[in-house]
Amino acid sequence: MSVRPRLVDAGYAAGWAGVRRVPGPLAQWLFRLGADRAVRGDGPGVRQLRANLARLAPGADLDALVRAGMRSYARYWCEVFRLPAMDLADLHRRTDPHVRGAGPFLEAQANGRGVVFALTHSGNWDAAGVWLVETLRALGREPAFTTVAAKLEPESLYRRFVAYRESLGFEVVAAQDGAHAYRALHRRLRGGGVVCLVSDLDMSRSGADVELCGEPARVPAGAARLAAATGALLLPAVPSFTPDGWALDFAAPVPVPDRAAVAKATQGVADALGAMLARVPADWHMLQPIWTADRP
């Protein structure tokens, strides 16, 4: 392993070991300070965030929105390092009043139907996962769901993230594991369980071309494909922050009766996610290109 990956891995290890020991207000202030410094540095990620937010929230004060967006992203990372030491039942209680549109999910689970959540990189998606696990527990269902993650370099860092999310009740399969990942997702859904897939950033060559906020973009189509293959309910979902907690919004279910409907359903997911994100633009942590015009 070269020096840089070793340093990256050591940095994350130090974060999980040390940030939870710092008083909460001080940790939040330090991460906010780092966010403001990143904004002043105006690196490639910050510039891409600005371009993305300009499309998502046209007419907004972009300087203020980018600063708020980077502070939101810093809050996410501060919470990542502190979450394993938090009271997860308390997190669920604090989140539950700010969950909107969960009726179709609860009905599907009551009927033993699998659910695919199409999520965004927004708010604290790990906290949203904790809410989901604790809700499944309260419903008498298995308190777990399956999600997919891209393998990171070095391998030790990937293992840290998998261990972190598994400690919260997530089953994590590697996107690069192909057939194993496919079987794990199908097994969960055919058993009436839940799968969560991020659906706003295409990291593969198998995404779908859609219109997002009026411009051509490319997004993952995996959520719609899974729903079509298994008969699961397809629900777009956007996590976000409240001033002192977490929120989670669900859109109406997107119909996907068969494989022929996957493209239309993926556009429906993009429409729903775009509309929900436009209400909480500062909590969208998208520092990568989404729109076709920005992609190589």
C-alpha positions as CSV (number, residue, x, y, z in Angstrom):
1,M,0.0,0.0,0.0
2,S,1.4,3.4,-0.9
3,V,1.7,6.3,1.5
4,R,-1.4,8.2,0.5
5,P,-3.9,5.3,1.0
6,R,-2.3,4.6,4.3
7,L,-2.8,8.2,5.4
8,V,-6.4,8.2,4.2
9,D,-7.2,5.0,6.1
10,A,-5.5,6.3,9.2
11,G,-7.4,9.5,9.0
12,Y,-10.8,7.8,8.9
13,A,-9.7,5.5,11.7
14,A,-8.7,8.5,13.8
15,G,-12.1,10.1,13.0
16,W,-14.1,7.1,14.3
17,A,-11.8,6.8,17.3
18,G,-11.5,10.5,18.3
19,V,-14.5,12.6,17.1
20,R,-17.0,10.9,19.4
21,R,-14.8,11.9,22.4
22,V,-15.0,15.6,21.5
23,P,-17.9,17.5,23.0
24,G,-20.7,17.7,20.5
25,P,-20.9,21.5,20.1
26,L,-17.1,21.7,19.7
27,A,-17.0,18.9,17.1
28,Q,-19.8,20.6,15.1
29,W,-18.0,23.9,15.2
30,L,-14.7,22.4,14.0
31,F,-16.4,20.6,11.1
32,R,-18.3,23.8,10.2
33,L,-15.0,25.7,10.3
34,G,-13.5,23.1,7.9
35,A,-16.5,23.5,5.6
36,D,-16.1,27.3,5.4
37,R,-12.4,26.9,4.7
38,A,-13.3,24.5,1.8
39,V,-15.7,27.1,0.4
40,R,-13.0,29.8,0.5
41,G,-10.6,27.3,-1.2
42,D,-13.1,26.9,-4.1
43,G,-11.8,23.5,-5.1
44,P,-13.3,21.3,-7.9
45,G,-15.9,19.7,-5.6
46,V,-17.1,23.1,-4.4
47,R,-17.3,24.4,-7.9
48,Q,-19.3,21.3,-9.0
49,L,-21.6,21.7,-6.0
50,R,-22.2,25.3,-7.1
51,A,-23.1,24.2,-10.7
52,N,-25.4,21.5,-9.4
53,L,-27.2,23.8,-7.0
54,A,-27.6,26.4,-9.7
55,R,-29.7,23.9,-11.6
56,L,-31.6,22.6,-8.6
57,A,-32.4,26.0,-7.1
58,P,-32.3,28.6,-9.9
59,G,-32.6,32.2,-8.6
60,A,-31.1,31.3,-5.1
61,D,-28.3,33.2,-3.6
62,L,-25.6,30.7,-4.7
63,D,-22.9,32.0,-2.4
64,A,-25.1,31.5,0.7
65,L,-26.5,28.2,-0.6
66,V,-23.0,26.7,-1.4
67,R,-21.8,27.7,2.1
68,A,-24.9,26.1,3.7
69,G,-24.4,23.1,1.5
70,M,-20.8,22.5,2.5
71,R,-21.8,23.0,6.2
72,S,-24.5,20.4,5.8
73,Y,-22.0,18.0,4.2
74,A,-19.5,18.7,7.1
75,R,-22.4,18.0,9.6
76,Y,-22.9,14.6,7.9
77,W,-19.3,13.6,8.3
78,C,-19.2,14.8,11.9
79,E,-22.2,12.6,12.6
80,V,-20.7,9.6,10.8
81,F,-17.9,9.6,13.2
82,R,-20.2,10.0,16.2
83,L,-23.1,7.8,15.2
84,P,-21.7,4.5,16.5
85,A,-21.7,6.0,20.0
86,M,-25.2,7.5,19.8
87,D,-28.4,6.2,21.3
88,L,-30.0,4.7,18.2
89,A,-33.4,4.3,19.8
90,D,-33.3,8.0,20.7
91,L,-32.3,8.9,17.1
92,H,-35.4,7.0,15.9
93,R,-37.7,8.8,18.3
94,R,-36.3,12.2,17.3
95,T,-36.6,11.4,13.6
96,D,-40.0,9.8,13.5
97,P,-42.0,13.1,13.8
98,H,-40.2,14.4,10.8
99,V,-40.9,11.4,8.5
100,R,-43.5,12.3,5.8
101,G,-45.2,10.0,3.3
102,A,-44.3,6.6,4.9
103,G,-47.8,5.2,4.5
104,P,-47.2,3.1,1.4
105,F,-44.0,1.7,2.9
106,L,-45.9,0.7,6.1
107,E,-48.7,-0.8,4.1
108,A,-46.4,-2.8,1.9
109,Q,-44.6,-4.2,4.9
110,A,-47.9,-5.1,6.6
111,N,-48.7,-7.1,3.4
112,G,-45.3,-8.8,3.2
113,R,-44.3,-6.9,0.1
114,G,-40.7,-5.9,-0.5
115,V,-39.8,-2.3,-0.9
116,V,-37.0,-0.6,-2.9
117,F,-36.1,2.9,-1.6
118,A,-34.5,5.1,-4.2
119,L,-32.4,7.5,-2.1
120,T,-30.3,10.6,-2.6
121,H,-26.9,11.7,-1.2
122,S,-28.6,14.2,1.2
123,G,-28.9,14.9,4.9
124,N,-27.6,11.9,6.9
125,W,-28.6,8.8,4.9
126,D,-27.0,6.7,7.7
127,A,-29.3,8.2,10.2
128,A,-32.2,7.5,7.8
129,G,-31.1,3.9,7.7
130,V,-31.1,3.8,11.5
131,W,-34.7,5.1,11.5
132,L,-35.6,2.4,9.0
133,V,-34.0,-0.4,11.0
134,E,-35.7,0.7,14.2
135,T,-39.0,1.0,12.4
136,L,-38.7,-2.5,11.0
137,R,-38.0,-3.7,14.5
138,A,-41.1,-2.0,15.9
139,L,-43.2,-3.6,13.1
140,G,-41.9,-7.1,14.1
141,R,-39.9,-7.4,10.9
142,E,-36.3,-8.4,10.7
143,P,-34.4,-5.2,11.7
144,A,-32.1,-5.0,8.7
145,F,-32.1,-4.0,5.1
146,T,-29.7,-4.5,2.2
147,T,-27.7,-1.9,0.3
148,V,-24.9,-1.7,-2.2
149,A,-21.6,0.1,-1.8
150,A,-18.7,0.6,-4.2
151,K,-15.4,-0.9,-3.0
152,L,-13.0,1.8,-1.8
153,E,-9.2,1.9,-1.9
154,P,-7.5,0.8,0.2
155,E,-9.4,-2.4,1.1
156,S,-8.9,-1.6,4.8
157,L,-10.9,1.6,4.4
158,Y,-13.8,-0.3,2.6
159,R,-13.8,-2.8,5.5
160,R,-14.1,0.1,8.0
161,F,-17.1,1.5,6.2
162,V,-18.8,-1.9,5.9
163,A,-18.2,-2.6,9.6
164,Y,-19.6,0.8,10.5
165,R,-22.8,0.3,8.6
166,E,-23.2,-3.3,9.6
167,S,-23.0,-2.1,13.3
168,L,-26.1,0.0,12.5
169,G,-28.1,-2.9,11.1
170,F,-27.3,-2.6,7.4
171,E,-26.4,-5.5,5.1
172,V,-23.8,-4.2,2.7
173,V,-22.9,-5.9,-0.5
174,A,-20.1,-4.7,-2.9
175,A,-21.2,-3.4,-6.3
176,Q,-18.2,-5.1,-7.8
177,D,-19.3,-8.5,-6.6
178,G,-21.9,-8.8,-9.4
179,A,-23.8,-12.0,-9.1
180,H,-23.4,-12.1,-5.3
181,A,-24.8,-8.6,-4.9
182,Y,-27.7,-9.4,-7.3
183,R,-28.6,-12.5,-5.3
184,A,-28.5,-10.7,-2.0
185,L,-30.8,-7.9,-3.2
186,H,-33.3,-10.3,-4.8
187,R,-33.3,-12.6,-1.7
188,R,-34.1,-9.6,0.5
189,L,-36.9,-8.4,-1.6
190,R,-38.5,-11.8,-2.3
191,G,-38.6,-12.3,1.4
192,G,-40.6,-9.1,1.8
193,G,-37.7,-7.0,3.0
194,V,-36.2,-3.7,2.1
195,V,-33.4,-2.6,-0.2
196,C,-32.0,0.9,-0.3
197,L,-30.1,2.2,-3.3
198,V,-28.7,5.7,-4.0
199,S,-30.3,6.9,-7.2
200,D,-28.8,10.3,-7.9
201,L,-25.2,9.4,-9.0
202,D,-24.4,6.9,-11.7
203,M,-21.0,5.3,-11.0
204,S,-21.5,2.6,-13.7
205,R,-22.0,2.4,-17.5
206,S,-25.5,1.1,-17.1
207,G,-27.4,4.2,-16.0
208,A,-30.4,5.8,-17.7
209,D,-30.7,9.1,-19.5
210,V,-33.4,11.3,-17.9
211,E,-34.5,14.9,-17.6
212,L,-33.6,16.3,-14.2
213,C,-34.7,19.9,-13.4
214,G,-35.3,20.4,-17.1
215,E,-31.8,19.3,-18.3
216,P,-30.4,16.0,-19.6
217,A,-28.8,13.9,-16.8
218,R,-27.7,10.4,-16.2
219,V,-28.8,8.5,-13.1
220,P,-28.8,4.8,-11.9
221,A,-31.6,2.6,-13.1
222,G,-31.0,-0.2,-10.6
223,A,-33.9,0.7,-8.3
224,A,-36.5,0.5,-11.1
225,R,-34.9,-2.7,-12.5
226,L,-35.1,-4.4,-9.1
227,A,-38.7,-3.4,-8.5
228,A,-39.6,-4.7,-12.0
229,A,-37.8,-8.0,-11.4
230,T,-39.2,-8.7,-8.0
231,G,-42.6,-6.9,-7.8
232,A,-41.3,-4.7,-5.0
233,L,-42.8,-1.3,-4.2
234,L,-40.5,1.5,-5.6
235,L,-40.4,4.6,-3.3
236,P,-38.2,7.7,-3.9
237,A,-36.9,9.1,-0.6
238,V,-34.9,12.1,0.4
239,P,-33.2,12.4,3.8
240,S,-32.5,15.9,5.2
241,F,-31.6,17.7,8.3
242,T,-33.7,19.6,10.9
243,P,-31.9,22.2,13.0
244,D,-31.3,19.6,15.8
245,G,-32.2,16.3,14.2
246,W,-33.1,14.5,11.0
247,A,-36.0,14.2,8.5
248,L,-37.0,11.8,5.8
249,D,-39.5,12.5,3.0
250,F,-41.1,9.8,0.7
251,A,-42.7,10.5,-2.6
252,A,-45.7,8.6,-4.0
253,P,-44.8,5.1,-5.2
254,V,-43.5,5.0,-8.8
255,P,-45.3,2.3,-10.9
256,V,-43.0,-0.2,-12.6
257,P,-45.2,-3.2,-13.6
258,D,-42.6,-4.9,-15.8
259,R,-39.2,-4.5,-17.4
260,A,-40.6,-2.5,-20.3
261,A,-41.5,0.2,-17.8
262,V,-38.0,0.6,-16.3
263,A,-37.0,3.7,-18.3
264,K,-40.3,5.5,-17.6
265,A,-40.1,4.5,-13.9
266,T,-36.5,5.8,-13.7
267,Q,-37.7,9.1,-15.1
268,G,-40.4,9.1,-12.5
269,V,-37.9,8.6,-9.7
270,A,-35.8,11.5,-11.1
271,D,-38.8,13.7,-11.2
272,A,-39.7,12.9,-7.6
273,L,-36.2,13.2,-6.3
274,G,-35.6,16.5,-8.1
275,A,-38.9,18.0,-6.7
276,M,-38.1,16.9,-3.1
277,L,-34.4,18.0,-3.3
278,A,-35.5,21.5,-4.5
279,R,-37.2,21.9,-1.1
280,V,-34.0,21.2,0.8
281,P,-31.2,22.1,-1.7
282,A,-28.6,22.8,1.0
283,D,-28.8,19.2,2.2
284,W,-27.9,17.7,-1.2
285,H,-24.3,16.7,-0.9
286,M,-23.5,16.3,-4.6
287,L,-20.0,17.3,-5.4
288,Q,-19.8,15.2,-8.5
289,P,-21.2,15.9,-12.0
290,I,-24.8,14.6,-12.6
291,W,-25.9,16.6,-15.6
292,T,-24.8,15.5,-19.1
293,A,-23.3,18.9,-19.8
294,D,-20.9,18.5,-16.9
295,R,-19.8,15.0,-17.6
296,P,-16.7,14.1,-19.7
